[in-house]
């Protein structure tokens, strides 16, 4: 069997639908890449039995990994102790140590073995990050001393990228800048160039309704339009476009990526169009980091009704790239 780079997966929030969508994904697709899962071995066995999921488990040590010897017919598990009950509980800070230990173990492995494929399961950002970072994108970037990053919600037909991520709406106009717009476009372009061998067509949205405002300061005229004019010299960038019509079929079909000014401006139409058929990719890291494009889904715990498509797409994407 020829060597393939493994996919490193962090469990994330233990009180989530992660195991359900993970098991469903492995049942649905055949992958060639070995999987290294960072989780509690007891928690894994408990949920495998509960969901009647059968697959061989191989316990491995983070300091003694033989990356070239890993097999894809096992779930290669790095055990992280989880002292709480095996049953689902209400999401709280009691999970934080387990989540942090999982992430820190993953960061150690990525750095030590130069791994390039990373997935993290869903996490409640508010409880885990405690306002120290806007989101998991920034948390991971900080651990690798990366200051320039972008959150790309990828779908093969149309991807979206918010200029600002998990920040209050009232702060958006204070954060957007020419520098930030240029930074995100460069990261998007580089990703498409390396992974897909193409120069993406990027549509940029305005901040205000219809890209205009009665306010004294017009961000569309002062920041967004000059940024696009500058970027056009080297990139396929267009706009600014009004967000209310950008996602009409005849408009969105012309572009590979839509860069919006804030989170819900682009994620709401993206999820309306594609639902779970999208993955969250962090650009700017020395590896490809993906997470399912949804949260822990606490309301669906134990019901076996969660849609695994986003995690399935994440695993498939890394298996092919």
WOCORRA-V639247 format. One record per residue. SS is DSSP state (H for helix, E for strand, L for the rest). PSI is psi in whole degrees, -180 to 180 (* if undefined). Layout:
# WOCORRA-V639247
SS,PSI ; SS,PSI
This chain:
# WOCORRA-V639247
L,128 ; L,149 ; L,134 ; L,143 ; L,133 ; L,158 ; E,120 ; E,125 ; E,128 ; E,132 ; L,-50 ; L,-146 ; L,122 ; L,-29 ; L,66 ; L,179 ; L,15 ; H,-54 ; H,-38 ; H,-50 ; H,-27 ; H,-48 ; H,-43 ; H,-38 ; H,-45 ; H,-29 ; H,-33 ; H,-29 ; L,153 ; L,124 ; L,152 ; L,-25 ; L,138 ; L,151 ; E,131 ; E,115 ; E,124 ; E,111 ; E,-176 ; L,124 ; H,-36 ; H,-42 ; H,-41 ; H,-50 ; H,-39 ; H,-47 ; H,-29 ; H,-43 ; H,-44 ; H,-38 ; L,8 ; L,44 ; L,127 ; L,122 ; L,146 ; E,141 ; E,138 ; E,118 ; E,127 ; L,158 ; L,138 ; L,-28 ; L,-9 ; L,33 ; L,131 ; L,85 ; H,-41 ; H,-8 ; H,-2 ; L,142 ; L,151 ; L,1 ; L,5 ; E,159 ; E,108 ; E,115 ; E,131 ; E,118 ; E,132 ; L,124 ; L,135 ; L,109 ; L,-8 ; L,176 ; L,150 ; L,-21 ; L,160 ; L,139 ; L,168 ; L,136 ; L,128 ; L,-180 ; H,-8 ; H,-24 ; H,-12 ; H,-41 ; H,-43 ; H,-47 ; H,-46 ; H,-44 ; H,-38 ; H,-49 ; H,-46 ; H,-35 ; H,-42 ; H,-44 ; H,-40 ; H,-46 ; H,-43 ; H,-44 ; H,-42 ; H,-42 ; H,4 ; L,42 ; L,152 ; L,-1 ; E,118 ; E,132 ; E,136 ; E,140 ; L,173 ; L,144 ; L,142 ; L,102 ; H,-41 ; H,-43 ; H,-42 ; H,-45 ; H,-22 ; L,44 ; L,8 ; L,-25 ; L,152 ; L,-33 ; L,-179 ; H,-31 ; H,-49 ; H,-35 ; H,-48 ; H,-44 ; H,-41 ; H,-38 ; H,-16 ; L,15 ; L,39 ; L,121 ; L,-26 ; L,115 ; L,168 ; E,147 ; E,109 ; E,120 ; E,103 ; E,131 ; L,142 ; L,-24 ; L,-38 ; L,124 ; E,158 ; E,154 ; E,121 ; E,133 ; L,-43 ; L,147 ; L,-108 ; L,69 ; L,152 ; L,144 ; H,-35 ; H,-15 ; H,-13 ; H,-49 ; H,-23 ; H,-21 ; H,-37 ; L,143 ; L,164 ; H,-43 ; H,-43 ; H,-41 ; H,-47 ; H,-41 ; H,-47 ; H,-42 ; H,-42 ; H,-41 ; H,-42 ; H,-47 ; H,-44 ; H,-41 ; H,-48 ; H,-34 ; H,-46 ; H,-47 ; H,-42 ; H,-2 ; L,43 ; L,159 ; L,110 ; L,148 ; L,118 ; E,121 ; E,132 ; E,130 ; E,154 ; L,167 ; L,-44 ; L,159 ; H,128 ; H,21 ; H,36 ; L,162 ; L,153 ; L,-1 ; L,163 ; L,-29 ; L,123 ; L,103 ; H,-32 ; H,-42 ; H,-39 ; H,-30 ; H,-54 ; H,-49 ; H,-46 ; H,-34 ; H,-45 ; H,-42 ; H,-42 ; H,-41 ; H,-29 ; L,-22 ; L,-30 ; L,-9 ; L,158 ; L,80 ; E,138 ; E,153 ; E,-165 ; E,149 ; E,151 ; L,132 ; H,-25 ; H,-18 ; H,-6 ; H,-35 ; L,10 ; L,147 ; H,-47 ; H,-21 ; H,-49 ; H,-25 ; L,-13 ; L,-8 ; L,159 ; L,-35 ; E,142 ; E,122 ; E,115 ; E,169 ; L,-21 ; L,165 ; H,-64 ; H,-17 ; H,-32 ; H,-30 ; H,-32 ; H,-52 ; H,-34 ; H,-46 ; H,-28 ; H,-40 ; H,-45 ; H,-8 ; L,-117 ; L,1 ; L,60 ; L,153 ; E,150 ; E,111 ; E,130 ; E,120 ; E,148 ; L,-12 ; L,161 ; L,12 ; L,169 ; E,116 ; E,129 ; E,146 ; E,154 ; E,146 ; L,54 ; L,169 ; L,-164 ; L,-20 ; L,54 ; H,-33 ; H,-18 ; H,7 ; L,131 ; L,1 ; L,-16 ; L,38 ; L,5 ; L,143 ; L,121 ; L,3 ; H,-41 ; H,-45 ; H,-39 ; H,-44 ; H,-36 ; H,-47 ; H,-44 ; H,-41 ; H,-48 ; H,-30 ; H,-30 ; H,-20 ; L,*
